[in-house]
Amino acid sequence: MATKLRIIESAIRLFNQDGVANVRLQQIADEAGISVGNLAYHFRNKDIIVSTVYENLFDEFSEILSFYLKSPGLADFDQQLDLYHSFFAKYNFYLIDLFEIERSNPAIMTRWHQFVAKMLLQIRKRLDYCVQRGVLMPEPVQGIYDTLTNNIWMTIIFWVPQQILKGQSFTADHFKNAVWAQISPYFTRRGLDEFTIEIQPIGSNI
């Protein structure tokens, strides 16, 4: 593995374990199995490491959002949820350190807000498309799908760090069940059949 990549992956592990603010260059060097001098050759300071980690983070998040273009159907959303789970499991420090990051690096927060807006728009469009296909019932009360959109978003974003803070497991299946539980009350008969056949067998909990 290239040294720069090893440094970045070591930094991510330590950020997840101890929080960004609590990690020193010496710890990153030790985790990567190199000297501080060797680390400084690749990254002059911790701020550059943090910026590089976030560039990688945003690149990966962009890839997840682009998955929406494949298809906005139920099965494809389930696959996108797998990607979201892997992402937040890998970068769980991000949301735990969210307010510290907002104070120390407004530029990162500006980009994050842009991703959030795009994510919310995608979720809302998925709901509309599912209504058009007849797998979700028409909005039973005006505005309820806007609320549902926000609830789905909050579950996707905050479920993994919430589980970590509670000292509980955060498997992909449990994560996806938490999201689908928000949507399932609005399935039509056709939607429930599609969900059962393509995503979750009868008898599974949602």
Kinemage of the C-alpha trace (Angstrom):
@kinemage 1
@onewidth
@group {chain A} dominant
@subgroup {mainchain}
@vectorlist {calphas} color= white
{ca met a 1} P 0.000 0.000 0.000
{ca ala a 2} L 1.326 3.471 -0.905
{ca thr a 3} L 2.553 5.468 2.084
{ca lys a 4} L 0.162 8.394 1.538
{ca leu a 5} L -2.832 6.066 1.423
{ca arg a 6} L -1.616 4.263 4.548
{ca ile a 7} L -1.343 7.597 6.352
{ca ile a 8} L -4.870 8.612 5.350
{ca glu a 9} L -6.388 5.272 6.341
{ca ser a 10} L -4.519 5.400 9.657
{ca ala a 11} L -5.824 8.916 10.283
{ca ile a 12} L -9.409 7.812 9.594
{ca arg a 13} L -9.112 4.921 12.062
{ca leu a 14} L -7.765 7.248 14.749
{ca phe a 15} L -10.332 9.960 14.031
{ca asn a 16} L -13.059 7.334 14.486
{ca gln a 17} L -11.472 6.089 17.688
{ca asp a 18} L -10.463 9.336 19.394
{ca gly a 19} L -12.048 12.230 17.491
{ca val a 20} L -10.290 14.565 15.073
{ca ala a 21} L -9.281 17.140 17.693
{ca asn a 22} L -7.611 14.535 19.931
{ca val a 23} L -5.341 12.908 17.350
{ca arg a 24} L -1.703 14.021 17.043
{ca leu a 25} L 0.722 13.545 14.160
{ca gln a 26} L 2.806 11.144 16.249
{ca gln a 27} L -0.223 8.899 16.730
{ca ile a 28} L -0.940 8.873 13.006
{ca ala a 29} L 2.694 8.050 12.250
{ca asp a 30} L 2.683 5.228 14.807
{ca glu a 31} L -0.572 3.834 13.413
{ca ala a 32} L 0.852 3.940 9.885
{ca gly a 33} L 4.115 2.326 11.020
{ca ile a 34} L 6.327 5.195 9.878
{ca ser a 35} L 8.346 7.984 11.470
{ca val a 36} L 6.950 11.468 12.005
{ca gly a 37} L 9.607 12.725 9.595
{ca asn a 38} L 8.370 10.370 6.897
{ca leu a 39} L 4.794 11.461 7.565
{ca ala a 40} L 5.804 15.143 7.338
{ca tyr a 41} L 7.408 14.447 3.958
{ca his a 42} L 3.961 13.514 2.614
{ca phe a 43} L 1.801 15.852 4.733
{ca arg a 44} L 3.364 18.942 6.298
{ca asn a 45} L 0.828 19.157 9.099
{ca lys a 46} L -2.355 17.666 10.495
{ca asp a 47} L -4.587 20.244 8.796
{ca ile a 48} L -3.479 18.957 5.391
{ca ile a 49} L -4.239 15.389 6.471
{ca val a 50} L -7.692 16.448 7.665
{ca ser a 51} L -8.370 18.292 4.401
{ca thr a 52} L -7.285 15.251 2.386
{ca val a 53} L -9.516 12.956 4.433
{ca tyr a 54} L -12.457 15.246 3.747
{ca glu a 55} L -11.695 15.426 0.034
{ca asn a 56} L -11.827 11.628 -0.052
{ca leu a 57} L -14.987 11.668 2.053
{ca phe a 58} L -16.759 14.075 -0.285
{ca asp a 59} L -15.626 12.152 -3.371
{ca glu a 60} L -17.103 8.954 -1.943
{ca phe a 61} L -20.318 10.715 -0.964
{ca ser a 62} L -20.645 12.086 -4.496
{ca glu a 63} L -20.395 8.536 -5.818
{ca ile a 64} L -23.225 7.430 -3.532
{ca leu a 65} L -25.428 10.306 -4.645
{ca ser a 66} L -24.715 9.514 -8.299
{ca phe a 67} L -26.121 6.015 -7.714
{ca tyr a 68} L -29.556 7.656 -7.787
{ca leu a 69} L -29.150 8.150 -11.530
{ca lys a 70} L -29.196 4.372 -12.021
{ca ser a 71} L -32.826 4.066 -11.001
{ca pro a 72} L -35.044 5.612 -8.326
{ca gly a 73} L -36.874 2.307 -7.637
{ca leu a 74} L -37.129 0.376 -4.351
{ca ala a 75} L -34.404 -2.205 -5.033
{ca asp a 76} L -31.948 0.447 -6.154
{ca phe a 77} L -32.693 2.556 -3.088
{ca asp a 78} L -31.944 -0.503 -0.961
{ca gln a 79} L -28.570 -0.827 -2.693
{ca gln a 80} L -27.910 2.861 -2.145
{ca leu a 81} L -28.688 2.350 1.550
{ca asp a 82} L -25.925 -0.272 1.660
{ca leu a 83} L -23.548 2.358 0.295
{ca tyr a 84} L -24.714 4.931 2.842
{ca his a 85} L -24.197 2.456 5.667
{ca ser a 86} L -20.658 1.626 4.528
{ca phe a 87} L -19.875 5.313 4.192
{ca phe a 88} L -21.049 6.348 7.660
{ca ala a 89} L -19.470 3.276 9.233
{ca lys a 90} L -16.146 4.209 7.616
{ca tyr a 91} L -16.348 7.913 8.496
{ca asn a 92} L -18.327 7.767 11.731
{ca phe a 93} L -16.099 10.445 13.295
{ca tyr a 94} L -17.587 13.007 10.943
{ca leu a 95} L -21.021 13.274 12.492
{ca ile a 96} L -19.794 12.731 16.040
{ca asp a 97} L -17.404 15.685 15.563
{ca leu a 98} L -19.884 17.674 13.466
{ca phe a 99} L -20.153 20.801 15.618
{ca glu a 100} L -16.416 20.998 16.228
{ca ile a 101} L -15.849 20.722 12.484
{ca glu a 102} L -18.404 23.451 11.823
{ca arg a 103} L -16.569 25.820 14.155
{ca ser a 104} L -13.083 25.047 12.883
{ca asn a 105} L -13.660 24.655 9.142
{ca pro a 106} L -16.644 26.532 7.679
{ca ala a 107} L -15.636 25.552 4.123
{ca ile a 108} L -16.149 21.874 4.943
{ca met a 109} L -19.552 22.635 6.420
{ca thr a 110} L -20.544 24.618 3.326
{ca arg a 111} L -19.815 21.596 1.139
{ca trp a 112} L -21.627 19.306 3.554
{ca his a 113} L -24.726 21.512 3.429
{ca gln a 114} L -24.671 21.254 -0.364
{ca phe a 115} L -24.598 17.460 -0.140
{ca val a 116} L -27.427 17.486 2.397
{ca ala a 117} L -29.615 19.578 0.086
{ca lys a 118} L -28.972 17.208 -2.812
{ca met a 119} L -29.650 14.167 -0.643
{ca leu a 120} L -32.982 15.560 0.583
{ca leu a 121} L -34.007 16.350 -2.989
{ca gln a 122} L -33.178 12.804 -4.093
{ca ile a 123} L -35.212 11.247 -1.293
{ca arg a 124} L -38.215 13.431 -2.092
{ca lys a 125} L -37.980 12.585 -5.793
{ca arg a 126} L -37.837 8.884 -4.929
{ca leu a 127} L -41.061 9.188 -2.969
{ca asp a 128} L -42.760 11.039 -5.828
{ca tyr a 129} L -41.579 8.430 -8.338
{ca cys a 130} L -42.851 5.608 -6.123
{ca val a 131} L -46.254 7.300 -5.944
{ca gln a 132} L -46.293 7.578 -9.738
{ca arg a 133} L -45.457 3.874 -10.060
{ca gly a 134} L -48.185 2.943 -7.602
{ca val a 135} L -45.893 1.445 -4.953
{ca leu a 136} L -46.575 4.247 -2.467
{ca met a 137} L -50.023 5.620 -1.733
{ca pro a 138} L -50.748 9.215 -2.714
{ca glu a 139} L -49.844 11.637 0.036
{ca pro a 140} L -52.571 11.001 2.653
{ca val a 141} L -52.123 14.409 4.285
{ca gln a 142} L -50.582 17.394 2.544
{ca gly a 143} L -46.969 17.840 3.627
{ca ile a 144} L -46.573 14.401 5.184
{ca tyr a 145} L -44.111 13.253 2.506
{ca asp a 146} L -41.973 16.313 3.199
{ca thr a 147} L -41.891 15.181 6.827
{ca leu a 148} L -41.174 11.614 5.722
{ca thr a 149} L -38.322 12.858 3.537
{ca asn a 150} L -36.755 14.594 6.517
{ca asn a 151} L -37.242 11.550 8.761
{ca ile a 152} L -35.604 9.240 6.208
{ca trp a 153} L -32.711 11.674 5.867
{ca met a 154} L -32.214 11.873 9.631
{ca thr a 155} L -32.253 8.089 9.929
{ca ile a 156} L -29.663 7.681 7.169
{ca ile a 157} L -27.409 10.391 8.573
{ca phe a 158} L -27.625 9.825 12.308
{ca trp a 159} L -28.400 6.131 12.815
{ca val a 160} L -24.786 4.864 12.758
{ca pro a 161} L -23.332 7.491 15.151
{ca gln a 162} L -26.359 7.036 17.404
{ca gln a 163} L -25.649 3.304 17.643
{ca ile a 164} L -21.982 3.978 18.347
{ca leu a 165} L -22.818 6.450 21.115
{ca lys a 166} L -25.167 3.864 22.662
{ca gly a 167} L -22.499 1.160 22.415
{ca gln a 168} L -24.699 -0.941 20.143
{ca ser a 169} L -23.995 -2.738 16.873
{ca phe a 170} L -24.627 -0.971 13.583
{ca thr a 171} L -25.057 -3.686 10.973
{ca ala a 172} L -26.252 -2.866 7.476
{ca asp a 173} L -29.430 -4.922 7.918
{ca his a 174} L -30.427 -3.067 11.087
{ca phe a 175} L -29.626 0.248 9.434
{ca lys a 176} L -31.753 -0.518 6.386
{ca asn a 177} L -34.602 -1.832 8.526
{ca ala a 178} L -34.633 1.493 10.375
{ca val a 179} L -35.001 3.351 7.076
{ca trp a 180} L -37.614 1.044 5.552
{ca ala a 181} L -39.649 1.241 8.756
{ca gln a 182} L -40.186 4.915 7.933
{ca ile a 183} L -41.499 4.084 4.451
{ca ser a 184} L -43.407 0.815 4.858
{ca pro a 185} L -46.616 2.308 6.370
{ca tyr a 186} L -47.176 4.084 3.044
{ca phe a 187} L -46.762 1.044 0.776
{ca thr a 188} L -49.651 0.114 -1.477
{ca arg a 189} L -50.392 -3.575 -1.992
{ca arg a 190} L -48.209 -3.430 -5.089
{ca gly a 191} L -45.441 -1.728 -3.129
{ca leu a 192} L -45.528 -4.303 -0.352
{ca asp a 193} L -45.383 -7.130 -2.894
{ca glu a 194} L -42.419 -5.515 -4.664
{ca phe a 195} L -40.627 -4.921 -1.371
{ca thr a 196} L -41.224 -8.504 -0.230
{ca ile a 197} L -40.044 -10.036 -3.498
{ca glu a 198} L -37.067 -7.786 -4.260
{ca ile a 199} L -35.791 -6.714 -0.852
{ca gln a 200} L -37.075 -8.483 2.230
{ca pro a 201} L -38.717 -11.902 2.623
{ca ile a 202} L -42.043 -12.267 4.406
{ca gly a 203} L -41.537 -12.593 8.154
{ca ser a 204} L -38.569 -10.228 8.326
{ca asn a 205} L -38.912 -7.203 10.560
{ca ile a 206} L -39.077 -3.746 9.035
